[in-house]
Amino acid sequence: MPPPGAGGPCAARRQSLRPLLALGRPTPRAGVHRRGQHPRRPAGGAPRRGCGPWPVRARRLAHPHGPLGLRGGPPVTVPAEVHQAEERLQDILKAVVVGARVDEPASRPGGEEALAFSEAGALQPPYEPEALCLLVEHSNSLRQNVDAYATNIDGFGFRFEPAIDFDGDGAQEKVADAMALERLAARDAGTLPSGTPLRPTDEEVATHEEEVRQQARVEKARLESFFDFCCFDSSFVELRRRTRHDLEVTGNAYWEVLRDGKGDIARFVYVPSYTVRLLPLDKEAVEVRERVRISAVSFDTVTTRRRLRRYIQVQGSERVYFKSFGDSRVISRLTGRAFPDVAALKATDASDGPATELIHFAIHSPRSPYGIPRWVGTLLSVLGSRQMEEVNYLYFNNKSVPPLALLVSGGRLSDASVPRIERFIEENLKGKANFHKILILEADGSGTGDGGRAKIELRPLTDAQQQDALFQEYDQRNIDKVGSAFRLPPLLRGDGRDFNRSVAEAQLRFAEDQVFQPERDEFDFLLNRKVLADMGVRFWRFRSQTTATRDPERMTEMVERLVRVGVLTPEEGRHLAGDIFHREFRKIADDWVKRPITLTLAGIQTGVEDLKPQKDRGSLLGEAKRLLGLREELRAEEERLAQGRLALARRYMDTEHVSVPRAEFDTWFSEKAP
């Protein structure tokens, strides 16, 4: 392979790209490090607050049995890497686009990485990932589509939605249904005590509701703390954006999952997709334990047998193996072999350690376990636009038509004039500094019939010059083809020409409903189904945030009208107002927010409506307590009235008292009385 700058099929193209791409300067490396040697990781780890499925004590983030695997990768824009990537790109075009026969992938020149992948038995991807990354770097239309996906799908953050809204209507019924489903599952498993009814009583539901309410509050606090610190040097949103970029560029993306000493998930690490390859599925099935939801707030663990695969990451002469997420086997990170336990692994090689887990994101392909980027069908359009850009760029350094010519007639060109003209065009007309040079043509007038007089004429040559860039309509059609592959309107690709407000809103609404929201739902399902279930999160669901594509002024006016006429309650209006102001309003426990405003105003006018807060109104136990308290108040009022009536009777019925001497009083009752 000739060195950069020498001969070769791509030499001219490299020279033309050198002023723009600065291929001689390597880019910063993606951070090559080993386990336990991350530059920003504190020495002893960070303590974690909270309790529950995650340990309370400070956890060791690195695996105790060995260093971490490779995550970064070599620079891909140095001259040698570009030359190799261009050669592999030509193989892709011959094999897939043009249809010519090429050699097998293992025998194609691809560097030490390709040889290491082949020796490890890795599956060959349909398209070279490094060449796809190079195409995005050189394309004038791919990057804006990829950035639009990353921003609108993963760039607006996330929130946690409750599995059961304990402050909403019907919370007790949902808790009772969950308890019934749990008892039904326990009965099927044979663990339900005899004599226990499937349907819980009201007192059991009320007691259990208060318990799970407290557990849900603690679980949300721990969950928010985990996602705030689940990445080493970036936020979780930035991890998602990088993942989306890899997914749309190469069709694949990978997360490395680190666990603490107790086996709980501790960190997510981004792994460059172009450094990872898939190994074939294992021949033997493996027992895998999975958590399956049996009710809204509870899981059950089931055991299934599945064929899993391993992964390999190659960087230079080093290679590291990973295992699939959820694989409980002990896999060597250096050889990829399975061992019965860690002790057997250490006995084989003391420097070896267990492989960590890898989560694989992919754009589905029916012909390969790898993902395929959605824009690969427009590959020729991407390459054609790049060639068009190079042609237009090279015009400024290689234009050969001067703007003005000085013609001398009445003679003939001498033998020395021809090489002088060629040298002048080659040396003095190319480049923007010589843009207005004049070409002088000399003629020899000797030997002519008119006495040797020569005629001088200035002739403009601007009609033969290129006045604007070439192939502009072709380039615009290519840009539209790439955008249609992503199903994105021009406004989201940075083209804001010829748009009014209604058209822009319609395009944004179409992209949100047909493109972005389905992708968010797919990511949320994967995270809830795999990650949160593995973490044992019971009461909350991960939900990606969306952008508010509605007009705030129109939305405010609409909510106000609907609340005023009684279609929406004030509580529902406050919920919709949260989307307008991008914040969550505090909940009001008063009854008036749960009734249409017209009924509340009518109750105020008639004086029959009680507007005092009644927090326990929806609770049967609270209602019973309120009735008992009312009964006690009535009994006390009755006693008070009885005491008042007795005092009043005594006051009006008392007789007059007459004082009588003792001796006379005794004579009244003596026997000697006359």
Secondary structure, DSSP 4 states (H G I P E B T S, - for coil): -PPTTSSSTTHHHHHHHHHHH-TTSPPPP-----TT--TTS-TT-------SSS-SS----S-TTSPPPP-----S-SHHHHHHHHHHHHHHIIIIII------GGGS--HHHHHHHHHTTPPPPSS-HHHHHHHHHH-SSHHHHHHHHHHHHHTT-EEEEESS-TTSTTHHHHHHHHHHHHHHHHHHHT-SPTT--SSPPHHHHHHHHHHHHHHHHHHHHHHHHHHHSSSSSS-HHHHHHHHHHHHHHHSEEEEEEEE-TTS-EEEEEEE-GGGEEEPPPPSS-EEEEEEEEEETTEEEEEEEEE---EEEEEETTEEEEEEETT--SEEBTTT--EESSHHHHHHH-TT--BPPEEEEEE---TT-SS---TTGGGHHHHHHHHHHHHHHHHHHHH----SEEEEEESSB--TTHHHHHHHHHHHHSSSGGGTT--EE---B-TT-TTSS--EEEEEE-GGGS--S-SSHHHHHHHHHHHHHHHT--GGGGT--TT--HHHHHHHHHHHIIIIIHHHHHHHHHHIIIIIIHHHT--SEEEEE-----S-HHHHHHHHHHHHHTTSS-HHHHHHHHHHHHTSPPPP---GGGGS-HHHHHHHHHHT----S--TTTT-HHHHHHHHHHHHHHHHHHHHHHHHHHHHHHHHHHPPPP----HHHHHHTSSTT--
